[in-house]
Amino acid sequence: MRMYDLITKKKNGEALTKEEIDFMIEGYTKGEIPDYQMSAMMMAICFQGMSEEETLHLTLAMRDSGEVLDLSRIDGIKVDKHSTGGVGDKTSLVLAPMVAALGIPVAKMSGRGLGHTGGTIDKLECFPGFSTSLTEEQFYENVNNVKLAIMGQTANLAPADKKLYALRDVTATVDQLSLIASSIMSKKLAAGADAIVLDVKTGNGAFMKTEPDAFALAEEMVKIGQNAGKKIAAVITDMDQPLGNAVGNILEVKEAILSLNGLGPKDFMEVVYALGTQMVLFAAKAETEEEARTMLEETIKNKTALDKFAEFVEAQGGDKRLVYQPEVLPSAGIVLEVMNTEEGYVSRIKAEDIGLASLVLGGGRVTKDSEIDLTVGVLLNKKRGDKVRMGDTLATIFANDMEKAKEAYAKIVCAYEIQPKQPEPVSMIKGVVR
Ligand code: URA
C-alpha cells in the first residue's frame, strides 16, 4: 500500500477502507508516513469529507494507536463526561461528586486549559498536594473505593490523535466535522468508560459558534460512540456568555464549592443537572429524567456531594479541609471593579473575551507549557438579562499586576453588550442527541 495512492483516492472523493485507514494511522504514528503526506490527506478530507464508516475506522485506529484503559476491574457501569471546552466551565467539579455520591463510578480523564478555555486539572491543583498523576492501579482503586477519580491524560492515550491534531492545527485542517469528532472520540473511547455524556458547547466562547454546527458535531460523535458499542448522549449547551459567575481557577473552585453547598448560579446548575440526568439514566439508577434529577438535587440538599468532593480531594493528596473552608484558598492582591457606563440590560457577554481577559491576567496558558497564576480571574457581577445602571459594577477583576489588570479591564468592557430592552431569556440547554 502507498500513501500516495490513498491521497489520490480521497482527493477523487472515494471512500477509504478500514485496511487503508489502519495503514495510514499506524504509519503516521510510527513516523513512516511524513507530515507532508498526512497534511495532503487531511486537506483532501476537508474537501471530500468522510462517510460514517470511514469516520468510525479512523476513530478506532487512533484509539488503538496507544493504550486503551480496561475499566472492567471497576464494579458497576462506569460513566464519563466530556466538554468540548468553554469559559467558566467548572461543571466536572460539581457534577462528578454529585453522580459519585449516588454510588455511580466516575472514572474520568481530564486535561489542562489552553488559550481562553480552562481545564479541570488546573482547577483541582488549587488544592495544595492534589495530584492527577495516578498510576492505573491507583486510579482503579480510587474509583472502586471513592467512586470518583480524575486522572491526567497519559502520554500514551491515542498518540496518533496527539500528533495529528498538532499537524491539523498548523495546516488549517482542524474545522472538519469528521476529523473533530474522531479526534475527541478516539480519546474518550481509549479512556474506557461504558457510558459517555458529552457537553457540546455552542456560542461565542465555544469551538462550535452556531447551533447547527454544534448539533452536527454532537450527532457525529454520538454515531461514533454507538457504532463503538457505547452508551452515549450529547447535551448541547449555551456558551454565549461564561458559565456561572467565576472565570479563573481558584475563583471557579470557590464557585464549585458554593454550588455543592446549594448556592450555585442558576445557569450553571441547569447545565450540571442536564448532564447529570443523562449520567444517572445510563447508570440505570433512575427510570425517568425527573427521578434522576430529584436524586441529583438530593445530593446537594443532604451535602453528600460536598462530602464526596472532600473525600475525592483527600484521596488524591489534597487538603480536604479547604473544601469546607474555601475562604482560606489564596486570592490575588489587586481587586479592580469594572464600571458600567450605559443604562439598560445586559444582552450578551462575549465569553471568548472574558476568557481572554483571564488569559491576560495570567490565569490561562498561551502555550501548553506556560505557567499559570491560579489566583487571578474575573467575577461577573452582572449576567445576561440583568438591568444595569450607570456606575454599577459589571465585573470584578482579580489580578497580581496593575498593567495586566488594565488590559483585562478593556477586554471586559468590550465583552459586555448593553441594550435598552430586556432580552428574551435564553435556554441553557439547546437539545439532547442520543
Ligand atoms: N478537540 C479535540 O480534541 N480535537 C479536535 O479536533 C478539536 C477539538
Residues whose N, C-alpha, C, O or C-beta is under 5 A from the ligand:
A	BS01	URA	V174 L179 I180 S183 I184
